[in-house]
Amino acid sequence: MPRIAKLYFRTAIIFLIIGIAMGLTMAISQDHSAIGAHAHANLLGWVTMAIFGGYHALNPAKAERRIAMIQYMVYTTGVALMVPALYLMLTGNPAMEPVVAIASLITFAGVLLFAVIIFSGETAPRPATAAQ
């Protein structure tokens, strides 16, 4: 399995743990004000990153390209900043809103980079044709 796929799966499971911990905290406290942060941790962290990892596992030639690691770093940075900032904002710290906005833009840039990866041509060498 390509390195980038492993990184995505490992990062995804960390976000799943964080998302579940947030969900348990909300359930125990009966305070569901952070539901948006919980959803972002699970959907952008766990689900989307697992899908990114699966794509790279199925497309090892694209996984080895430099843009794949750049995309991982950009997207992961965005989500890693967004989830705690959103949690803090939703639980009573409105000063975190600019951080959430910037993190959202970084995350979106990561999604756009993933679109570039998907729509770019294959990088695997083509088989040689028989000499005529």
N, CA, C and O atoms as a GROMACS GRO file, in nm:
protein
  528
    1MET      N    1   0.085  -0.118   0.000
    1MET     CA    2   0.000   0.000   0.000
    1MET      C    3   0.090   0.124   0.000
    1MET      O    4   0.188   0.129   0.074
    2PRO      N    5   0.057   0.223  -0.082
    2PRO     CA    6   0.139   0.344  -0.087
    2PRO      C    7   0.143   0.417   0.048
    2PRO      O    8   0.048   0.411   0.127
    3ARG      N    9   0.253   0.484   0.072
    3ARG     CA   10   0.273   0.556   0.199
    3ARG      C   11   0.161   0.656   0.226
    3ARG      O   12   0.112   0.666   0.338
    4ILE      N   13   0.119   0.729   0.124
    4ILE     CA   14   0.016   0.831   0.141
    4ILE      C   15  -0.117   0.768   0.184
    4ILE      O   16  -0.191   0.827   0.263
    5ALA      N   17  -0.148   0.650   0.133
    5ALA     CA   18  -0.271   0.580   0.173
    5ALA      C   19  -0.263   0.543   0.321
    5ALA      O   20  -0.361   0.561   0.394
    6LYS      N   21  -0.149   0.493   0.365
    6LYS     CA   22  -0.132   0.460   0.507
    6LYS      C   23  -0.147   0.584   0.594
    6LYS      O   24  -0.212   0.580   0.699
    7LEU      N   25  -0.087   0.695   0.550
    7LEU     CA   26  -0.098   0.820   0.626
    7LEU      C   27  -0.243   0.863   0.638
    7LEU      O   28  -0.289   0.902   0.746
    8TYR      N   29  -0.315   0.855   0.528
    8TYR     CA   30  -0.456   0.894   0.532
    8TYR      C   31  -0.537   0.805   0.625
    8TYR      O   32  -0.618   0.855   0.703
    9PHE      N   33  -0.517   0.675   0.620
    9PHE     CA   34  -0.592   0.585   0.708
    9PHE      C   35  -0.557   0.607   0.855
    9PHE      O   36  -0.645   0.603   0.941
   10ARG      N   37  -0.430   0.630   0.884
   10ARG     CA   38  -0.389   0.655   1.022
   10ARG      C   39  -0.446   0.787   1.074
   10ARG      O   40  -0.492   0.796   1.187
   11THR      N   41  -0.443   0.889   0.988
   11THR     CA   42  -0.499   1.018   1.028
   11THR      C   43  -0.651   1.007   1.043
   11THR      O   44  -0.708   1.065   1.135
   12ALA      N   45  -0.715   0.934   0.954
   12ALA     CA   46  -0.860   0.917   0.961
   12ALA      C   47  -0.902   0.853   1.092
   12ALA      O   48  -1.000   0.896   1.153
   13ILE      N   49  -0.830   0.751   1.137
   13ILE     CA   50  -0.870   0.683   1.261
   13ILE      C   51  -0.851   0.775   1.381
   13ILE      O   52  -0.926   0.765   1.478
   14ILE      N   53  -0.753   0.862   1.376
   14ILE     CA   54  -0.735   0.960   1.484
   14ILE      C   55  -0.856   1.054   1.489
   14ILE      O   56  -0.907   1.084   1.597
   15PHE      N   57  -0.902   1.100   1.373
   15PHE     CA   58  -1.019   1.186   1.370
   15PHE      C   59  -1.145   1.111   1.413
   15PHE      O   60  -1.234   1.171   1.474
   16LEU      N   61  -1.155   0.982   1.383
   16LEU     CA   62  -1.269   0.905   1.431
   16LEU      C   63  -1.270   0.899   1.584
   16LEU      O   64  -1.374   0.915   1.647
   17ILE      N   65  -1.154   0.876   1.642
   17ILE     CA   66  -1.144   0.873   1.789
   17ILE      C   67  -1.184   1.008   1.848
   17ILE      O   68  -1.257   1.013   1.947
   18ILE      N   69  -1.135   1.116   1.787
   18ILE     CA   70  -1.170   1.251   1.834
   18ILE      C   71  -1.321   1.274   1.820
   18ILE      O   72  -1.385   1.325   1.912
   19GLY      N   73  -1.378   1.237   1.705
   19GLY     CA   74  -1.521   1.255   1.682
   19GLY      C   75  -1.606   1.177   1.782
   19GLY      O   76  -1.705   1.228   1.833
   20ILE      N   77  -1.567   1.054   1.809
   20ILE     CA   78  -1.641   0.973   1.906
   20ILE      C   79  -1.628   1.033   2.046
   20ILE      O   80  -1.725   1.037   2.121
   21ALA      N   81  -1.508   1.079   2.080
   21ALA     CA   82  -1.489   1.141   2.212
   21ALA      C   83  -1.577   1.266   2.227
   21ALA      O   84  -1.635   1.289   2.333
   22MET      N   85  -1.586   1.345   2.120
   22MET     CA   86  -1.675   1.462   2.125
   22MET      C   87  -1.820   1.420   2.142
   22MET      O   88  -1.894   1.478   2.220
   23GLY      N   89  -1.860   1.317   2.068
   23GLY     CA   90  -1.996   1.268   2.079
   23GLY      C   91  -2.029   1.217   2.218
   23GLY      O   92  -2.137   1.244   2.271
   24LEU      N   93  -1.936   1.143   2.276
   24LEU     CA   94  -1.957   1.093   2.412
   24LEU      C   95  -1.964   1.207   2.514
   24LEU      O   96  -2.047   1.204   2.605
   25THR      N   97  -1.878   1.306   2.496
   25THR     CA   98  -1.879   1.422   2.586
   25THR      C   99  -2.012   1.495   2.577
   25THR      O  100  -2.068   1.536   2.680
   26MET      N  101  -2.064   1.513   2.456
   26MET     CA  102  -2.193   1.579   2.441
   26MET      C  103  -2.305   1.496   2.504
   26MET      O  104  -2.394   1.550   2.569
   27ALA      N  105  -2.300   1.366   2.484
   27ALA     CA  106  -2.405   1.280   2.538
   27ALA      C  107  -2.404   1.280   2.691
   27ALA      O  108  -2.509   1.288   2.755
   28ILE      N  109  -2.285   1.272   2.749
   28ILE     CA  110  -2.274   1.269   2.895
   28ILE      C  111  -2.317   1.402   2.956
   28ILE      O  112  -2.387   1.404   3.058
   29SER      N  113  -2.275   1.512   2.895
   29SER     CA  114  -2.305   1.645   2.950
   29SER      C  115  -2.444   1.695   2.911
   29SER      O  116  -2.493   1.792   2.969
   30GLN      N  117  -2.506   1.630   2.814
   30GLN     CA  118  -2.634   1.675   2.759
   30GLN      C  119  -2.624   1.814   2.696
   30GLN      O  120  -2.725   1.883   2.681
   31ASP      N  121  -2.503   1.855   2.660
   31ASP     CA  122  -2.478   1.982   2.592
   31ASP      C  123  -2.435   1.948   2.450
   31ASP      O  124  -2.323   1.902   2.428
   32HIS      N  125  -2.521   1.972   2.355
   32HIS     CA  126  -2.494   1.936   2.216
   32HIS      C  127  -2.456   2.058   2.132
   32HIS      O  128  -2.473   2.056   2.010
   33SER      N  129  -2.404   2.160   2.195
   33SER     CA  130  -2.370   2.282   2.122
   33SER      C  131  -2.254   2.263   2.025
   33SER      O  132  -2.238   2.340   1.931
   34ALA      N  133  -2.172   2.161   2.046
   34ALA     CA  134  -2.056   2.137   1.960
   34ALA      C  135  -2.086   2.035   1.850
   34ALA      O  136  -1.993   1.976   1.794
   35ILE      N  137  -2.212   2.014   1.818
   35ILE     CA  138  -2.249   1.913   1.719
   35ILE      C  139  -2.183   1.937   1.583
   35ILE      O  140  -2.148   1.842   1.513
   36GLY      N  141  -2.166   2.063   1.547
   36GLY     CA  142  -2.101   2.094   1.419
   36GLY      C  143  -1.956   2.048   1.416
   36GLY      O  144  -1.909   1.996   1.314
   37ALA      N  145  -1.884   2.068   1.525
   37ALA     CA  146  -1.744   2.023   1.532
   37ALA      C  147  -1.737   1.871   1.529
   37ALA      O  148  -1.648   1.813   1.466
   38HIS      N  149  -1.829   1.807   1.598
   38HIS     CA  150  -1.838   1.660   1.600
   38HIS      C  151  -1.860   1.609   1.456
   38HIS      O  152  -1.795   1.514   1.413
   39ALA      N  153  -1.952   1.672   1.385
   39ALA     CA  154  -1.981   1.632   1.247
   39ALA      C  155  -1.861   1.654   1.156
   39ALA      O  156  -1.830   1.569   1.072
   40HIS      N  157  -1.792   1.766   1.172
   40HIS     CA  158  -1.675   1.794   1.088
   40HIS      C  159  -1.562   1.695   1.116
   40HIS      O  160  -1.495   1.651   1.023
   41ALA      N  161  -1.541   1.661   1.242
   41ALA     CA  162  -1.436   1.563   1.275
   41ALA      C  163  -1.466   1.430   1.209
   41ALA      O  164  -1.376   1.364   1.155
   42ASN      N  165  -1.592   1.389   1.214
   42ASN     CA  166  -1.628   1.260   1.157
   42ASN      C  167  -1.634   1.260   1.004
   42ASN      O  168  -1.588   1.166   0.940
   43LEU      N  169  -1.689   1.365   0.946
   43LEU     CA  170  -1.707   1.365   0.800
   43LEU      C  171  -1.582   1.411   0.725
   43LEU      O  172  -1.540   1.346   0.629
   44LEU      N  173  -1.521   1.522   0.767
   44LEU     CA  174  -1.400   1.568   0.699
   44LEU      C  175  -1.277   1.491   0.745
   44LEU      O  176  -1.185   1.468   0.667
   45GLY      N  177  -1.276   1.451   0.872
   45GLY     CA  178  -1.162   1.377   0.925
   45GLY      C  179  -1.169   1.229   0.894
   45GLY      O  180  -1.088   1.178   0.817
   46TRP      N  181  -1.264   1.160   0.950
   46TRP     CA  182  -1.272   1.014   0.935
   46TRP      C  183  -1.315   0.973   0.793
   46TRP      O  184  -1.240   0.904   0.725
   47VAL      N  185  -1.431   1.014   0.750
   47VAL     CA  186  -1.487   0.963   0.624
   47VAL      C  187  -1.407   1.011   0.502
   47VAL      O  188  -1.363   0.929   0.421
   48THR      N  189  -1.388   1.141   0.489
   48THR     CA  190  -1.321   1.193   0.370
   48THR      C  191  -1.176   1.146   0.362
   48THR      O  192  -1.128   1.109   0.255
   49MET      N  193  -1.106   1.148   0.475
   49MET     CA  194  -0.967   1.102   0.472
   49MET      C  195  -0.957   0.953   0.439
   49MET      O  196  -0.864   0.912   0.370
   50ALA      N  197  -1.051   0.874   0.487
   50ALA     CA  198  -1.051   0.731   0.452
   50ALA      C  199  -1.076   0.713   0.303
   50ALA      O  200  -1.017   0.626   0.240
   51ILE      N  201  -1.164   0.795   0.246
   51ILE     CA  202  -1.189   0.788   0.101
   51ILE      C  203  -1.063   0.830   0.025
   51ILE      O  204  -1.026   0.764  -0.072
   52PHE      N  205  -0.998   0.938   0.068
   52PHE     CA  206  -0.873   0.980   0.004
   52PHE      C  207  -0.770   0.866   0.011
   52PHE      O  208  -0.703   0.838  -0.088
   53GLY      N  209  -0.759   0.802   0.127
   53GLY     CA  210  -0.666   0.690   0.141
   53GLY      C  211  -0.700   0.574   0.050
   53GLY      O  212  -0.612   0.513  -0.010
   54GLY      N  213  -0.828   0.544   0.038
   54GLY     CA  214  -0.871   0.437  -0.052
   54GLY      C  215  -0.841   0.469  -0.197
   54GLY      O  216  -0.799   0.381  -0.272
   55TYR      N  217  -0.862   0.593  -0.236
   55TYR     CA  218  -0.831   0.634  -0.373
   55TYR      C  219  -0.682   0.612  -0.401
   55TYR      O  220  -0.645   0.557  -0.505
   56HIS      N  221  -0.598   0.656  -0.309
   56HIS     CA  222  -0.454   0.642  -0.331
   56HIS      C  223  -0.410   0.496  -0.328
   56HIS      O  224  -0.317   0.457  -0.399
   57ALA      N  225  -0.477   0.414  -0.248
   57ALA     CA  226  -0.443   0.271  -0.245
   57ALA      C  227  -0.477   0.207  -0.380
   57ALA      O  228  -0.408   0.115  -0.425
   58LEU      N  229  -0.583   0.255  -0.443
   58LEU     CA  230  -0.624   0.200  -0.573
   58LEU      C  231  -0.551   0.262  -0.691
   58LEU      O  232  -0.558   0.210  -0.802
   59ASN      N  233  -0.481   0.372  -0.669
   59ASN     CA  234  -0.410   0.443  -0.775
   59ASN      C  235  -0.266   0.472  -0.731
   59ASN      O  236  -0.229   0.587  -0.711
   60PRO      N  237  -0.185   0.367  -0.717
   60PRO     CA  238  -0.050   0.384  -0.661
   60PRO      C  239   0.039   0.476  -0.744
   60PRO      O  240   0.128   0.540  -0.688
   61ALA      N  241   0.018   0.484  -0.874
   61ALA     CA  242   0.101   0.574  -0.956
   61ALA      C  243   0.075   0.720  -0.916
   61ALA      O  244   0.169   0.799  -0.906
   62LYS      N  245  -0.050   0.754  -0.896
   62LYS     CA  246  -0.082   0.890  -0.853
   62LYS      C  247  -0.040   0.914  -0.708
   62LYS      O  248  -0.004   1.025  -0.672
   63ALA      N  249  -0.045   0.810  -0.627
   63ALA     CA  250  -0.007   0.822  -0.487
   63ALA      C  251   0.139   0.858  -0.470
   63ALA      O  252   0.177   0.920  -0.370
   64GLU      N  253   0.222   0.821  -0.565
   64GLU     CA  254   0.366   0.847  -0.555
   64GLU      C  255   0.403   0.987  -0.603
   64GLU      O  256   0.518   1.029  -0.585
   65ARG      N  257   0.311   1.059  -0.662
   65ARG     CA  258   0.341   1.194  -0.710
   65ARG      C  259   0.354   1.291  -0.594
   65ARG      O  260   0.292   1.275  -0.489
   66ARG      N  261   0.437   1.392  -0.614
   66ARG     CA  262   0.462   1.492  -0.509
   66ARG      C  263   0.334   1.564  -0.468
   66ARG      O  264   0.317   1.596  -0.350
   67ILE      N  265   0.246   1.591  -0.563
   67ILE     CA  266   0.122   1.663  -0.532
   67ILE      C  267   0.037   1.588  -0.431
   67ILE      O  268  -0.039   1.650  -0.356
   68ALA      N  269   0.047   1.455  -0.427
   68ALA     CA  270  -0.032   1.377  -0.332
   68ALA      C  271   0.008   1.411  -0.188
   68ALA      O  272  -0.079   1.427  -0.102
   69MET      N  273   0.137   1.422  -0.161
   69MET     CA  274   0.182   1.456  -0.026
   69MET      C  275   0.150   1.602   0.007
   69MET      O  276   0.114   1.634   0.120
   70ILE      N  277   0.163   1.690  -0.091
   70ILE     CA  278   0.127   1.830  -0.069
   70ILE      C  279  -0.022   1.841  -0.035
   70ILE      O  280  -0.060   1.912   0.058
   71GLN      N  281  -0.104   1.769  -0.109
   71GLN     CA  282  -0.248   1.770  -0.085
   71GLN      C  283  -0.279   1.716   0.054
   71GLN      O  284  -0.364   1.771   0.125
   72TYR      N  285  -0.212   1.608   0.094
   72TYR     CA  286  -0.233   1.552   0.227
   72TYR      C  287  -0.201   1.657   0.334
   72TYR      O  288  -0.278   1.676   0.428
   73MET      N  289  -0.088   1.724   0.320
   73MET     CA  290  -0.045   1.823   0.419
   73MET      C  291  -0.143   1.941   0.426
   73MET      O  292  -0.179   1.985   0.535
   74VAL      N  293  -0.185   1.991   0.311
   74VAL     CA  294  -0.277   2.105   0.308
   74VAL      C  295  -0.411   2.065   0.370
   74VAL      O  296  -0.461   2.134   0.460
   75TYR      N  297  -0.468   1.956   0.324
   75TYR     CA  298  -0.600   1.914   0.372
   75TYR      C  299  -0.596   1.882   0.522
   75TYR      O  300  -0.683   1.926   0.597
   76THR      N  301  -0.498   1.807   0.564
   76THR     CA  302  -0.488   1.768   0.704
   76THR      C  303  -0.467   1.889   0.794
   76THR      O  304  -0.525   1.896   0.902
   77THR      N  305  -0.385   1.983   0.750
   77THR     CA  306  -0.365   2.106   0.828
   77THR      C  307  -0.497   2.180   0.844
   77THR      O  308  -0.530   2.226   0.953
   78GLY      N  309  -0.572   2.191   0.735
   78GLY     CA  310  -0.700   2.261   0.741
   78GLY      C  311  -0.796   2.196   0.838
   78GLY      O  312  -0.857   2.265   0.921
   79VAL      N  313  -0.811   2.066   0.830
   79VAL     CA  314  -0.906   1.996   0.918
   79VAL      C  315  -0.857   1.997   1.062
   79VAL      O  316  -0.936   2.014   1.155
   80ALA      N  317  -0.726   1.980   1.081
   80ALA     CA  318  -0.670   1.979   1.217
   80ALA      C  319  -0.684   2.116   1.285
   80ALA      O  320  -0.695   2.123   1.408
   81LEU      N  321  -0.685   2.222   1.208
   81LEU     CA  322  -0.710   2.356   1.264
   81LEU      C  323  -0.860   2.380   1.282
   81LEU      O  324  -0.902   2.439   1.382
   82MET      N  325  -0.938   2.336   1.186
   82MET     CA  326  -1.081   2.365   1.187
   82MET      C  327  -1.156   2.298   1.302
   82MET      O  328  -1.235   2.364   1.370
   83VAL      N  329  -1.131   2.172   1.326
   83VAL     CA  330  -1.212   2.098   1.423
   83VAL      C  331  -1.201   2.158   1.564
   83VAL      O  332  -1.304   2.188   1.625
   84PRO      N  333  -1.080   2.178   1.619
   84PRO     CA  334  -1.076   2.236   1.753
   84PRO      C  335  -1.123   2.382   1.757
   84PRO      O  336  -1.186   2.425   1.854
   85ALA      N  337  -1.093   2.459   1.652
   85ALA     CA  338  -1.137   2.599   1.649
   85ALA      C  339  -1.290   2.606   1.643
   85ALA      O  340  -1.351   2.688   1.711
   86LEU      N  341  -1.351   2.519   1.563
   86LEU     CA  342  -1.497   2.515   1.555
   86LEU      C  343  -1.557   2.470   1.688
   86LEU      O  344  -1.659   2.524   1.732
   87TYR      N  345  -1.495   2.374   1.751
   87TYR     CA  346  -1.542   2.328   1.883
   87TYR      C  347  -1.542   2.444   1.982
   87TYR      O  348  -1.640   2.468   2.053
   88LEU      N  349  -1.429   2.516   1.986
   88LEU     CA  350  -1.419   2.629   2.079
   88LEU      C  351  -1.519   2.739   2.044
   88LEU      O  352  -1.580   2.797   2.134
   89MET      N  353  -1.536   2.766   1.917
   89MET     CA  354  -1.631   2.869   1.875
   89MET      C  355  -1.774   2.832   1.914
   89MET      O  356  -1.849   2.915   1.966
   90LEU      N  357  -1.811   2.707   1.890
   90LEU     CA  358  -1.948   2.664   1.919
   90LEU      C  359  -1.977   2.651   2.067
   90LEU      O  360  -2.093   2.654   2.109
   91THR      N  361  -1.873   2.636   2.147
   91THR     CA  362  -1.893   2.622   2.292
   91THR      C  363  -1.869   2.754   2.365
   91THR      O  364  -1.848   2.755   2.486
   92GLY      N  365  -1.871   2.865   2.291
   92GLY     CA  366  -1.872   2.994   2.359
   92GLY      C  367  -1.755   3.086   2.336
   92GLY      O  368  -1.741   3.185   2.409
   93ASN      N  369  -1.670   3.059   2.239
   93ASN     CA  370  -1.557   3.147   2.213
   93ASN      C  371  -1.569   3.204   2.071
   93ASN      O  372  -1.509   3.150   1.978
   94PRO      N  373  -1.647   3.312   2.054
   94PRO     CA  374  -1.668   3.366   1.919
   94PRO      C  375  -1.541   3.422   1.855
   94PRO      O  376  -1.539   3.443   1.733
   95ALA      N  377  -1.437   3.444   1.931
   95ALA     CA  378  -1.311   3.494   1.875
   95ALA      C  379  -1.245   3.391   1.783
   95ALA      O  380  -1.152   3.424   1.709
   96MET      N  381  -1.291   3.267   1.788
   96MET     CA  382  -1.233   3.162   1.704
   96MET      C  383  -1.289   3.162   1.562
   96MET      O  384  -1.241   3.088   1.476
   97GLU      N  385  -1.390   3.245   1.536
   97GLU     CA  386  -1.452   3.245   1.403
   97GLU      C  387  -1.353   3.273   1.290
   97GLU      O  388  -1.361   3.206   1.187
   98PRO      N  389  -1.260   3.369   1.303
   98PRO     CA  390  -1.163   3.389   1.194
   98PRO      C  391  -1.073   3.267   1.172
   98PRO      O  392  -1.033   3.238   1.059
   99VAL      N  393  -1.040   3.197   1.278
   99VAL     CA  394  -0.958   3.076   1.265
   99VAL      C  395  -1.036   2.969   1.190
   99VAL      O  396  -0.981   2.900   1.104
  100VAL      N  397  -1.163   2.955   1.223
  100VAL     CA  398  -1.249   2.859   1.153
  100VAL      C  399  -1.257   2.895   1.004
  100VAL      O  400  -1.250   2.808   0.918
  101ALA      N  401  -1.270   3.024   0.975
  101ALA     CA  402  -1.280   3.067   0.835
  101ALA      C  403  -1.151   3.036   0.760
  101ALA      O  404  -1.156   2.984   0.648
  102ILE      N  405  -1.038   3.068   0.818
  102ILE     CA  406  -0.909   3.042   0.752
  102ILE      C  407  -0.889   2.891   0.735
  102ILE      O  408  -0.845   2.846   0.629
  103ALA      N  409  -0.920   2.814   0.839
  103ALA     CA  410  -0.905   2.669   0.832
  103ALA      C  411  -0.997   2.610   0.725
  103ALA      O  412  -0.960   2.514   0.657
  104SER      N  413  -1.115   2.667   0.710
  104SER     CA  414  -1.209   2.621   0.607
  104SER      C  415  -1.152   2.644   0.468
  104SER      O  416  -1.165   2.560   0.379
  105LEU      N  417  -1.089   2.759   0.448
  105LEU     CA  418  -1.027   2.790   0.318
  105LEU      C  419  -0.909   2.696   0.290
  105LEU      O  420  -0.890   2.653   0.176
  106ILE      N  421  -0.831   2.666   0.393
  106ILE     CA  422  -0.720   2.572   0.376
  106ILE      C  423  -0.772   2.434   0.339
  106ILE      O  424  -0.719   2.367   0.250
  107THR      N  425  -0.877   2.391   0.408
  107THR     CA  426  -0.938   2.261   0.379
  107THR      C  427  -0.991   2.258   0.236
  107THR      O  428  -0.973   2.159   0.165
  108PHE      N  429  -1.055   2.365   0.195
  108PHE     CA  430  -1.108   2.373   0.059
  108PHE      C  431  -0.994   2.366  -0.043
  108PHE      O  432  -1.008   2.301  -0.147
  109ALA      N  433  -0.883   2.432  -0.014
  109ALA     CA  434  -0.766   2.424  -0.103
  109ALA      C  435  -0.719   2.279  -0.115
  109ALA      O  436  -0.680   2.235  -0.223
  110GLY      N  437  -0.723   2.205  -0.004
  110GLY     CA  438  -0.688   2.064  -0.007
  110GLY      C  439  -0.782   1.982  -0.094
  110GLY      O  440  -0.738   1.890  -0.164
  111VAL      N  441  -0.910   2.015  -0.090
  111VAL     CA  442  -1.007   1.945  -0.175
  111VAL      C  443  -0.981   1.977  -0.322
  111VAL      O  444  -0.988   1.888  -0.407
  112LEU      N  445  -0.951   2.102  -0.351
  112LEU     CA  446  -0.921   2.140  -0.490
  112LEU      C  447  -0.796   2.068  -0.540
  112LEU      O  448  -0.790   2.026  -0.656
  113LEU      N  449  -0.695   2.053  -0.454
  113LEU     CA  450  -0.575   1.978  -0.492
  113LEU      C  451  -0.609   1.832  -0.519
  113LEU      O  452  -0.553   1.771  -0.610
  114PHE      N  453  -0.701   1.776  -0.440
  114PHE     CA  454  -0.742   1.638  -0.464
  114PHE      C  455  -0.812   1.627  -0.599
  114PHE      O  456  -0.796   1.528  -0.671
  115ALA      N  457  -0.890   1.727  -0.634
  115ALA     CA  458  -0.955   1.729  -0.766
  115ALA      C  459  -0.851   1.730  -0.877
  115ALA      O  460  -0.868   1.664  -0.979
  116VAL      N  461  -0.742   1.805  -0.858
  116VAL     CA  462  -0.634   1.806  -0.957
  116VAL      C  463  -0.576   1.666  -0.971
  116VAL      O  464  -0.550   1.620  -1.082
  117ILE      N  465  -0.556   1.598  -0.859
  117ILE     CA  466  -0.501   1.462  -0.862
  117ILE      C  467  -0.595   1.369  -0.940
  117ILE      O  468  -0.551   1.292  -1.025
  118ILE      N  469  -0.723   1.377  -0.910
  118ILE     CA  470  -0.820   1.290  -0.976
  118ILE      C  471  -0.827   1.316  -1.126
  118ILE      O  472  -0.830   1.222  -1.205
  119PHE      N  473  -0.830   1.442  -1.165
  119PHE     CA  474  -0.847   1.476  -1.306
  119PHE      C  475  -0.718   1.474  -1.387
  119PHE      O  476  -0.722   1.486  -1.509
  120SER      N  477  -0.604   1.460  -1.319
  120SER     CA  478  -0.477   1.456  -1.393
  120SER      C  479  -0.459   1.318  -1.456
  120SER      O  480  -0.515   1.219  -1.410
  121GLY      N  481  -0.379   1.314  -1.562
  121GLY     CA  482  -0.354   1.188  -1.631
  121GLY      C  483  -0.270   1.094  -1.547
  121GLY      O  484  -0.207   1.134  -1.450
  122GLU      N  485  -0.271   0.971  -1.587
  122GLU     CA  486  -0.191   0.869  -1.520
  122GLU      C  487  -0.043   0.900  -1.540
  122GLU      O  488  -0.003   0.957  -1.641
  123THR      N  489   0.037   0.862  -1.441
  123THR     CA  490   0.181   0.886  -1.452
  123THR      C  491   0.259   0.757  -1.476
  123THR      O  492   0.381   0.760  -1.490
  124ALA      N  493   0.189   0.646  -1.481
  124ALA     CA  494   0.258   0.518  -1.502
  124ALA      C  495   0.310   0.513  -1.646
  124ALA      O  496   0.245   0.562  -1.738
  125PRO      N  497   0.427   0.454  -1.664
  125PRO     CA  498   0.480   0.444  -1.800
  125PRO      C  499   0.393   0.356  -1.886
  125PRO      O  500   0.337   0.256  -1.840
  126ARG      N  501   0.381   0.392  -2.011
  126ARG     CA  502   0.301   0.314  -2.106
  126ARG      C  503   0.386   0.196  -2.156
  126ARG      O  504   0.508   0.208  -2.167
  127PRO      N  505   0.322   0.084  -2.184
  127PRO     CA  506   0.397  -0.030  -2.236
  127PRO      C  507   0.457   0.004  -2.374
  127PRO      O  508   0.397   0.077  -2.454
  128ALA      N  509   0.572  -0.049  -2.398
  128ALA     CA  510   0.638  -0.025  -2.527
  128ALA      C  511   0.559  -0.094  -2.638
  128ALA      O  512   0.506  -0.204  -2.619
  129THR      N  513   0.552  -0.029  -2.752
  129THR     CA  514   0.484  -0.090  -2.867
  129THR      C  515   0.583  -0.171  -2.946
  129THR      O  516   0.703  -0.144  -2.944
  130ALA      N  517   0.534  -0.271  -3.017
  130ALA     CA  518   0.620  -0.356  -3.096
  130ALA      C  519   0.679  -0.277  -3.213
  130ALA      O  520   0.610  -0.196  -3.275
  131ALA      N  521   0.804  -0.300  -3.241
  131ALA     CA  522   0.871  -0.230  -3.353
  131ALA      C  523   0.813  -0.278  -3.484
  131ALA      O  524   0.785  -0.397  -3.502
  132GLN      N  525   0.795  -0.185  -3.575
  132GLN     CA  526   0.736  -0.221  -3.705
  132GLN      C  527   0.841  -0.246  -3.808
  132GLN      O  528   0.809  -0.277  -3.922
   0.00000   0.00000   0.00000
